[in-house]
């Protein structure tokens, strides 16, 4: 964004988080967090549906958008105007991909995405080619070997912000005052998240392969929360309580995200609050060295490591300390969004 000398001209911009104002959709969580971050950074920000977007005399608007409304709607409905900026969220599937399935195993999933159309990336490219002041942003993922995704990312690599996705749960103070939690546990496993979809699209396969054998183990005490669990939705306080009182907090992702080597919210939240988990995605090595983080390449290795750390909580401490240090200094939304908003123009 424009600067006056070294001072960010925040008073020249109005940020609009577009859509997802109703609790329940998974995108409500990052939008809520982004809203809090922008307020903390002293930006004028509105979180509204498309119908409530307004013009602001003497100010340019920054639209942060995903699927409802998406970039196409902002353009076709005449909302976007010269001087505005669009920050377009990039993930694999969007509203143009309903009904598609990636297959029954990791090999089929990988092959699917090699030949996938990557519609949200195509929207970014088409808008950019039409002269729209648009930038992409999303959790850092692999693009090499993914056909259409690789082509577009290589073409627009200077227009895409790959970011550590960060924690949607933790406040600024919780990020910057974070310390390891090494006692007070009431259960072995604590998981909060959506269990969703089908074996061919969703994280059901990952849950069955990674978590269920441990949950079914009579010697392991578990506490689960979120859609698809017996508890269902939990509030932030309950979410935090479950994680803080668990010896290990499982980090699992849908097969689609594992083949993209992404690192989503759960990893960042667990370690930010001071707890520990074994990652199931190789993408952690994009952010950390091998001595800073625990990763397992197969479900069997993952379960073995989880069992080990349930019995040896003290061995978690070096990992938690190293990860928290990096989160406080660079891998958090406050740092990330300040950099994005300083750069997009």
KEVO-346154 format. One record per residue: residue in one letter; x, y, z of N, C-alpha, C in turn. Coordinates in steps of 0.02 Angstrom, whole numbers, padded with zeros to 5 digits, always signed. Each point is the difference from the previous one (the first is absolute). Layout:
<nodes>
AXYZXYZXYZ...
</nodes>
This chain:
<nodes>
X+00042-00059+00000-00042+00059+00000+00044+00062+00000X-00028+00057-00016+00039+00061-00005+00028+00020+00068X+00057+00035-00002+00032+00024+00061+00014+00074-00006X-00002+00036+00055+00024+00068+00005+00067-00003+00036X+00055+00002-00038+00065-00013+00030+00002-00071+00025X+00014-00008+00065+00001-00066+00030-00064-00015+00038X-00049+00044-00006-00062-00008+00038-00054-00029-00046X-00030-00055+00021-00053-00031-00039-00061+00046-00001X-00026+00014-00059-00057+00046-00006-00064-00038+00013X-00010-00021+00063-00058-00041+00017-00065+00038-00008X+00002+00066+00007-00061+00039-00005-00025+00005-00072X+00038-00024-00049-00021+00003-00070-00037-00063-00022X-00004-00049+00044-00028-00065-00019-00055-00022+00047X-00049-00034-00028-00053-00033+00038+00001-00073-00019X+00003-00044+00049+00002-00072-00014-00069-00030+00007X-00019-00040-00050-00063-00037+00002+00014-00075+00000X-00018-00034+00054-00002-00073+00001-00069-00020-00028X+00000-00034-00056-00062-00010-00037-00032-00068+00017X-00060+00002+00027-00040-00060+00012+00018-00038+00063X-00035-00056+00010+00012-00046+00055-00009+00032+00069X-00050+00042+00005-00013+00034+00064-00040-00043+00048X-00029-00055-00024-00041-00043+00043+00042-00058+00026X-00002-00010+00066+00038-00054+00031-00022-00067-00028X+00048-00045-00010-00016-00068-00022+00043-00023-00058X+00013+00045-00048+00043-00018-00056+00072+00001+00022X+00041-00046-00027+00070-00003+00020+00037+00065-00016X-00022+00037-00050+00035+00063-00017-00017+00056+00048X-00051-00010+00042-00016+00050+00052+00060+00009+00047X+00036-00053+00014+00054+00002+00049+00059+00043-00023X+00028-00011-00060+00055+00045-00021-00023+00071-00010X-00061+00011-00027-00025+00068-00009-00006+00037+00067X-00025-00035+00050-00005+00031+00066+00069+00019+00026X+00048-00045-00010+00068+00015+00023+00030+00058-00038X-00009+00000-00067+00027+00055-00040-00030+00067+00022X-00064+00000+00015-00033+00061+00024+00034+00025+00064X+00012-00045+00046+00033+00020+00063+00071+00025-00013X+00035-00032-00047+00069+00021-00015+00000+00070-00030X-00044+00013-00048-00002+00066-00032-00018+00055+00050X-00046-00015+00045-00016+00049+00052+00060+00013+00044X+00036-00053+00018+00060+00007+00041+00053+00043-00035X+00004-00007-00067+00049+00038-00039-00024+00070-00018X-00059+00019+00026-00027+00068-00007-00024+00016-00072X-00024-00051-00035-00031+00013-00064-00076+00010+00009X-00030+00039-00044-00073+00004-00003-00024-00062-00037X-00039-00042+00034-00018-00064-00029-00073-00015+00012X-00032-00030-00050-00069-00021+00004-00004-00074-00021X-00041-00037+00036-00013-00070-00017-00074-00005-00019X-00015-00005-00064-00069+00007-00023-00014-00049-00057X-00064-00008-00012-00022-00033-00061+00005+00050-00059X-00005-00026-00059+00011+00040-00060-00047+00061-00002X-00062-00008+00022-00050+00053-00005+00017+00060+00044X+00042-00009+00050+00015+00054+00047+00066+00037-00018X+00032-00019-00054+00062+00034-00020-00018+00070-00025X+00038+00050+00024-00013+00070-00016+00059+00032-00035X-00012+00058-00029+00054+00042-00025+00023+00046+00055X+00064+00019-00001+00029+00043+00051+00037+00056-00034X-00026+00060+00006+00029+00058-00034+00072+00011+00022X+00044+00005-00049+00070+00014+00014+00040-00060+00025X-00030-00058+00001+00034-00060+00023-00006-00057-00051X+00053-00040-00003-00002-00060-00041-00020-00060+00042X-00033-00047-00032-00024-00059+00037+00045-00060-00015X+00010-00040+00052+00035-00064-00007-00052-00055+00013X-00015-00040-00051-00047-00054+00008+00037-00065+00012X-00017-00035+00054+00028-00065+00014-00056-00050-00012X+00010-00043-00049-00056-00040-00024+00020-00072-00012X-00051-00043+00004+00010-00070-00016-00056-00021-00048X-00050-00036+00024-00049-00030-00046-00069+00032+00002X-00019+00033+00053-00069+00023+00005-00004+00065+00041X+00010+00058-00033+00009+00010-00071+00073-00012-00021X+00009-00015-00064+00068-00010-00024+00021+00059-00045X+00060-00004-00025+00027+00053-00043-00044+00011-00061X-00026-00053-00029-00042+00007-00060-00062+00042+00015X-00031-00011+00058-00059+00040+00018+00018+00073+00010X+00056+00014+00033+00020+00069+00011+00010+00037-00067X+00025-00037-00049+00011+00031-00066-00065+00005-00039X-00038-00054-00005-00060-00001-00040-00055+00046+00027X-00002+00008+00066-00051+00043+00031+00021+00073+00004X+00058+00015-00027+00023+00070-00002+00022+00028+00067X+00015-00044+00048+00021+00023+00066+00072+00024-00002X+00043-00040-00031+00070+00019-00007+00007+00060-00046X+00040+00050+00021+00011+00059-00041+00075+00015-00002X+00019+00041-00048+00070+00020-00006+00024+00030+00067X+00059-00021+00021+00028+00021+00064-00010-00050+00056X-00048-00046-00010-00011-00053+00049+00053-00054-00007X+00007-00040+00051+00045-00058+00001-00041-00062+00019X+00012-00056-00034-00031-00063+00019+00055-00047+00025X-00010-00028+00059+00042-00054+00026-00042-00064-00001X+00019-00045-00044-00040-00058-00020+00028-00063+00032X-00040-00031+00044+00024-00060+00037+00006-00060-00047X+00057-00033+00005+00014-00058-00043+00000-00065+00041X-00044-00045-00019+00001-00069+00025-00015-00045-00059X+00004-00065+00009-00010-00046-00056-00072+00003-00026X-00049-00010+00044-00070-00004-00021-00037+00064+00015X-00043+00020-00046-00044+00058+00010-00070-00017-00022X-00040+00052-00010-00070-00010-00018-00010-00029-00069X+00053+00001-00041-00005-00027-00068+00016-00075-00003X+00012-00030+00057+00026-00069+00002-00045-00048+00038X-00063+00017+00008-00045-00043+00038-00008-00067-00035X-00003-00053+00040-00010-00067-00027+00063-00036-00019X+00056+00035-00004+00062-00033-00019+00028-00039+00059X+00031-00057-00015+00032-00041+00052+00071-00017-00021X+00045-00006+00049+00070-00010-00017+00023-00072+00005X-00042-00046+00023+00017-00071-00002+00003-00033+00067X+00018-00064+00000-00005-00042+00059+00064-00007+00040X+00055+00028-00025+00064-00006+00035+00045+00058-00020X+00059+00004+00031+00045+00055-00013+00026+00000-00071X+00010-00058-00029+00025-00004-00069-00052+00028-00048X-00063-00017+00009-00053+00026-00043-00008+00075+00010X+00006+00022+00063-00006+00071+00015+00054+00040-00036X+00062-00024+00004+00056+00034-00033-00012+00003-00076X-00021-00054-00029-00012-00001-00073-00056+00047-00019X-00052+00003+00041-00056+00045-00013+00024+00072-00005X+00040+00021+00048+00021+00070+00001+00052+00017-00052X+00035-00049-00025+00046+00012-00056-00039+00021-00062X-00063-00024-00006-00040+00014-00059-00059+00045+00014X-00004+00029+00059-00055+00042+00022+00001+00067-00035X-00059+00033-00005-00005+00064-00035+00021+00059+00043X-00001-00006+00067+00020+00053+00046-00038+00065-00015X-00065-00004+00007-00045+00054-00022+00013+00066+00036X+00015-00001+00065+00011+00063+00035+00064+00034-00023X+00049-00039-00021+00060+00028-00029-00014+00030-00069X-00044-00033-00037-00020+00025-00066-00036+00067+00006X-00042+00007+00052-00034+00064+00011+00051+00055+00013X+00050-00014+00041+00053+00049+00013+00034+00020-00065X+00018-00048-00041+00035+00015-00062-00044+00041-00047X-00062-00020-00008-00045+00035-00047-00012+00072+00022X-00009+00010+00065-00010+00069+00025+00063+00042-00010X+00057-00029+00014+00063+00037-00010+00010+00018-00073X-00013-00048-00044+00008+00013-00072-00048+00054-00025X-00057+00008+00035-00049+00051-00018+00016+00068+00028X+00056+00005+00036+00022+00065+00026-00023+00015+00071X-00029-00050+00034-00023+00011+00069+00061+00001+00047X-00002+00045+00049+00053+00003+00050-00013-00054+00052X+00021-00060-00016-00016-00059+00040+00063-00035+00021X-00001-00026+00061+00054-00039+00028-00030-00064+00029X+00038-00054-00002-00021-00062+00032+00034-00008+00068X-00034-00035+00046+00031-00017+00063-00027-00068+00023X+00041-00036+00036-00022-00064+00027+00055-00034+00037X-00017-00053+00036+00050-00039+00035+00052-00026-00049X+00062+00004+00018+00054-00022-00044-00008-00073-00018X-00001-00015-00064-00008-00069-00024+00047-00011-00059X+00008-00063-00018+00042-00019-00057-00038+00012-00065X+00034+00026-00050-00032+00008-00066+00037-00039-00054X+00062-00018+00011+00038-00038-00049-00032-00068-00012X-00009-00017-00063-00028-00065-00018-00076-00003-00002X-00033+00058+00011-00073+00001+00001-00029+00036-00061X+00031-00009-00058-00029+00021-00063-00022+00072-00002X-00066+00010-00001-00029+00067-00007+00019+00045+00059X+00002-00028+00059+00022+00040+00058+00071+00024-00008X+00044-00044-00022+00070+00020-00010+00006+00054-00053X-00037-00007-00055+00004+00050-00053-00021+00069+00025X-00056+00003+00036-00026+00064+00022+00044+00030+00055X+00022-00041+00047+00042+00025+00054+00066+00027-00027X+00030-00035-00048+00062+00025-00029-00011+00065-00037X-00057+00006-00034-00016+00062-00036-00012+00058+00047X-00035-00013+00057-00021+00053+00045+00035-00002+00067X+00060-00029+00002+00034-00009+00065+00012+00065+00036X+00005+00055-00036+00009+00065+00033-00066+00031+00023X-00055-00034-00013-00066+00025+00020-00033-00045+00053X+00037-00049+00026-00028-00047+00048+00039+00003+00065X-00036+00007+00055+00030-00001+00067-00011-00070+00030X+00054-00039+00004-00004-00064+00035+00016+00012+00073X-00045-00019+00044+00007+00020+00070-00004-00060+00046X+00030+00005+00060-00016-00048+00053-00072+00014+00022X-00043-00050-00002-00071+00014+00008-00018+00026+00070X+00041-00016+00050-00011+00031+00066-00058-00031+00038X-00009+00024+00062-00053-00024+00043-00059+00048-00002X-00060-00027-00013-00061+00041+00003-00028+00005+00071X+00031-00034+00046-00025-00002+00070+00036+00050+00045X+00064+00010-00011+00041+00036+00050+00002+00075-00013X-00004+00038+00055+00004+00072-00003+00073+00023-00007X+00008+00065-00011+00067+00029-00003+00040-00015+00064X-00032+00012+00057+00035-00012+00063+00017-00074+00009X-00045-00044-00020+00013-00072+00007+00057-00022-00046X+00005+00031-00058+00056-00016-00045+00066+00023+00031X+00002+00062+00023+00064+00030+00020+00019-00016+00072X-00046-00028+00039+00017-00021+00068-00001-00076+00007X+00004-00035-00056-00007-00073+00001+00057-00034+00037X-00017-00052+00036+00048-00041+00036-00022-00073-00004X+00047-00046+00004-00019-00071-00002-00044-00019+00060X-00048-00043-00011-00041-00029+00053+00023-00072+00008X+00027-00017+00058+00031-00065+00009-00031-00042+00057X-00055+00023+00029-00032-00039+00052-00074+00019+00004X-00036-00032+00045-00071+00013+00009-00045-00037-00048X+00026-00055-00029-00037-00036-00052-00054-00046+00030X-00057-00002-00034-00055-00044+00022-00015-00054-00052X+00029+00005-00059-00009-00051-00051+00063-00006-00042X+00003-00056-00037+00059-00013-00042-00005+00036-00067X-00058-00004-00032-00011+00031-00065-00054+00053+00004X+00013+00058-00029-00051+00053-00004-00003+00027-00071X-00057-00008-00031-00009+00021-00070-00061+00044-00006X+00007+00058-00033-00057+00042-00016+00004+00018-00075X-00053-00016-00036-00002+00015-00071-00058-00035-00033X-00012+00016-00062-00054-00031-00038+00022-00068-00026X-00042-00050+00010+00008-00065-00033-00055-00002-00053X+00020+00001-00063-00048+00017-00053+00012-00040-00064X-00051+00000-00042+00006-00025-00068-00011-00074-00006X+00030-00028-00052-00004-00071-00017+00072-00026-00007X+00009-00066-00004+00068-00025-00011+00033+00027-00063X-00040+00024-00048+00028+00025-00063+00007+00076-00001X-00027+00034+00049+00007+00073+00004-00015+00022+00071X+00050+00019+00037-00007+00019+00069+00058-00027+00040X-00006+00001+00066+00054-00026+00042-00018-00065+00035X-00056-00031-00022-00022-00063+00030+00055-00053-00004X+00031-00006-00059+00053-00050-00009+00058+00011+00048X+00020+00063+00009+00054+00016+00045-00018-00016+00072X-00062+00016+00020-00022-00015+00068+00001-00075+00012X-00025-00039-00048-00001-00073+00008+00070-00029+00003X+00045+00024-00043+00067-00029-00003+00045+00021+00057X-00007+00062+00022+00046+00028+00049-00029-00003+00071X-00059+00028+00011-00025+00010+00068-00040-00057+00029X-00042-00032-00040-00048-00048+00027+00035-00058+00037X+00055-00028-00026+00033-00054+00039+00022+00023+00069X+00018+00063+00008+00020+00025+00065-00062+00014+00044X-00052+00028-00030-00061+00013+00037-00031-00065+00026X+00006-00054-00040-00028-00064+00020+00043-00038+00049X+00060+00024+00012+00046-00033+00047-00025+00012+00071X-00016-00053+00038-00027+00010+00068+00050+00031+00048X+00064+00000-00017+00051+00029+00043+00012+00074-00014X-00035+00028-00049+00009+00070-00018-00066+00037+00012X+00004+00054+00039-00059+00040+00016-00003+00060-00048X-00057+00008-00033-00006+00052-00051-00057+00048+00016X+00007+00061-00026-00053+00050+00004-00003+00035-00067X-00058-00007-00034-00008+00026-00068-00055+00052-00002X+00009+00052-00040-00051+00051-00009-00001+00024-00071X-00059+00026-00021-00007+00027-00068-00052-00039-00040X-00023+00029-00056-00048-00034-00042+00024-00070-00021X-00044-00049+00007+00018-00068-00016+00022-00041+00060X+00009+00034+00058+00015-00036+00062-00063-00002+00043X+00003-00040+00053-00058-00006+00045-00017+00066+00033X+00051+00042+00015-00012+00065+00031-00032+00049-00049X+00018-00005-00063-00021+00050-00049+00039+00064+00009X-00027+00056-00026+00033+00065+00006+00018+00015+00072X+00059+00029+00010+00019+00023+00067+00020+00074-00005X-00009+00037+00053+00020+00070+00000+00076+00006+00010X+00026+00061-00006+00072+00010+00003+00029-00022+00067X-00036+00014+00054+00025-00018+00066+00006-00076+00008X-00050-00036-00024+00003-00074+00003+00054-00027-00045X+00006+00029-00059+00054-00019-00047+00068+00006+00035X+00012+00057+00031+00063+00012+00034+00009-00048+00058X-00053-00013+00037+00004-00045+00058+00020-00071-00023X-00031-00024-00053+00016-00068-00023+00073-00006-00018X+00026+00048-00038+00069-00004-00022+00049+00008+00058X-00013+00047+00044+00046+00013+00056+00006-00059+00048X-00051-00042+00003+00000-00055+00048+00014-00068-00032X+00030+00002-00061+00015-00062-00036+00075-00010-00008X+00023-00061+00012+00071-00014-00006+00025+00006-00071X-00042-00020-00048+00016+00009-00071-00063+00022-00036X+00008+00047-00047-00057+00025-00039+00009-00020-00072X-00039-00047-00026+00010-00026-00067-00004+00055-00054X+00047-00003-00046+00001+00046-00058-00010-00043-00062X-00061+00003-00027-00015-00038-00061-00033+00046-00051X+00010-00017-00063-00028+00040-00055-00034-00046-00050X-00045+00028-00039-00030-00037-00055+00055-00021-00050X-00009-00056-00035+00050-00021-00050+00018+00054-00050X-00048+00040-00019+00013+00053-00049+00053+00048+00025X-00005+00018+00064+00048+00048+00026+00068-00032+00013X+00000-00065+00014+00064-00034+00009+00039-00004-00065X-00035-00014-00056+00036-00004-00064+00025+00069-00021X-00035+00054+00022+00024+00068-00014+00053+00023+00051X+00012-00040+00051+00049+00016+00052-00017+00065+00036X-00063+00008+00017-00022+00059+00035+00003-00009+00076X+00000+00056+00035-00001+00000+00074-00057+00045+00022X-00052-00030+00027-00059+00040+00015-00004+00020+00073X-00056+00031+00018-00011+00033+00064+00017-00044+00060X-00018-00064-00003+00007-00042+00059+00072-00003+00025X+00047-00008-00045+00071-00002+00019+00020+00063+00038X-00019+00058-00028+00021+00064+00030-00034+00012+00067X-00064-00018+00005-00036+00010+00063+00029-00043+00056X+00010-00063-00013+00024-00046+00051+00066+00024+00029X+00047+00018-00043+00065+00020+00025+00000+00071+00028X-00042+00044-00026-00003+00067+00027-00022-00001+00073X-00049-00041+00017-00025+00000+00068+00048-00038+00048X+00050-00034-00028+00049-00033+00042-00005-00075+00003X-00040-00029-00044-00004-00073-00002+00035-00026-00062X-00007-00065-00011+00043-00035-00047-00040-00050-00042X+00020-00007-00063-00028-00051-00043+00050-00022-00052X-00010-00060-00026+00041-00027-00055-00036+00017-00065X+00034+00034-00046-00030+00021-00063-00003-00057-00050X-00054-00001-00040-00007-00051-00052+00015+00028-00069X+00023+00062-00004+00014+00031-00065+00073+00023-00004X+00033-00019-00054+00070+00017-00011+00010+00075-00007X-00054+00037-00010+00004+00072-00007+00030+00036+00060X+00002-00033+00058+00030+00032+00059+00073+00017-00012X+00032-00037-00046+00071+00014-00014+00010+00062-00043X-00055+00030-00024+00005+00065-00034+00010+00056+00051X-00016-00014+00063+00003+00050+00053+00051-00016+00054X+00015-00064+00009+00042-00020+00056+00052-00051-00024X+00057-00001+00035+00050-00051-00011-00022-00065+00033X+00033-00055-00019-00021-00065+00025+00008-00006+00075X+00046+00038+00030+00009-00003+00072-00048+00046+00038X-00044+00035-00037-00046+00047+00032-00071-00026+00003X-00015-00054-00035-00070-00022-00008-00002-00076-00008X-00054-00031+00021-00010-00072-00009-00048-00012-00057X+00020-00044-00046-00040-00018-00059+00003-00076-00009X-00055-00029-00023-00002-00071-00015-00027-00010-00071X+00032-00043-00038-00016-00008-00071-00057-00049-00012X-00014-00045+00048-00053-00050-00009-00044-00002+00062X-00061-00026-00007-00044-00006+00059+00032-00041+00056X+00035-00053-00019+00030-00044+00051+00055+00037+00039X+00043+00036-00037+00052+00039+00033-00030+00055+00044X-00053+00031-00025-00034+00054+00037-00027-00027+00066X-00035-00057-00003-00029-00028+00062+00055-00020+00049X+00054-00029-00025+00055-00019+00044+00030+00061+00035X+00009+00055-00037+00028+00060+00031-00048+00030+00050X-00065+00000-00016-00049+00027+00048+00002-00040+00065X+00002-00065-00006+00003-00042+00061+00064+00015+00040X+00055+00009-00035+00063+00015+00034-00006+00065+00039X-00028+00052-00031-00003+00065+00033-00054+00004+00054X-00050-00044-00004-00047-00005+00055+00036-00023+00063X+00046-00047-00008+00037-00028+00057+00060+00042+00020X+00023+00043-00046+00062+00039+00012-00014+00074-00015X-00043+00030+00040-00019+00069-00011+00060+00047+00005X+00048-00017+00042+00058+00043+00008+00041+00007-00064X-00003-00049-00044+00036+00002-00064-00031+00049-00050X-00060+00024+00015-00033+00049-00044+00030+00070+00007X+00029+00015+00058+00018+00069+00016+00045+00034-00051X+00054-00031-00024+00042+00036-00049-00037+00019-00063X-00046-00043-00023-00039+00016-00060-00047+00059+00014X-00035-00002+00055-00047+00054+00016+00036+00067+00005X+00057+00000+00034+00037+00063+00009+00024+00028-00066X+00025-00042-00044+00026+00024-00064-00057+00025-00045X-00055-00036-00001-00057+00019-00042-00030+00065+00026X-00010+00006+00065-00029+00061+00028+00043+00061-00014X+00065-00007+00004+00044+00056-00015-00010+00025-00071X-00005-00046-00047-00011+00020-00070-00069+00030-00010X-00050-00026+00036-00068+00027-00005-00002+00071+00027X+00030+00012+00057+00000+00067+00029+00034+00050-00046X+00053-00020-00033+00041+00047-00038-00022+00009-00072X-00030-00052-00031-00014+00005-00071-00062-00037-00024X-00018-00056+00031-00054-00041-00027-00066+00012+00037X-00025+00062-00004-00065+00015+00029-00036+00050-00045X-00066+00003+00005-00040+00041-00046+00015+00074+00007X+00018+00023+00059+00013+00072+00010+00060+00021-00042X+00052-00040+00002+00060+00013-00039-00015-00009-00075X-00034-00054-00017-00013-00017-00070-00043+00052-00034X-00056+00021+00031-00045+00047-00033+00030+00070-00004X+00040+00019+00047+00034+00065-00006+00045-00001-00062X+00035-00055-00012+00043-00005-00058-00040+00000-00065X-00056-00036-00001-00041-00003-00061-00027+00069-00017X-00029+00033+00050-00031+00064-00013+00051+00055-00016X+00062-00010+00020+00053+00046-00019+00023-00010-00072X-00012-00061-00026+00028-00018-00065-00049+00005-00057X-00064-00016+00013-00049+00000-00055-00016+00072-00021X+00000+00011-00065-00015+00068-00025-00027-00005-00070
</nodes>
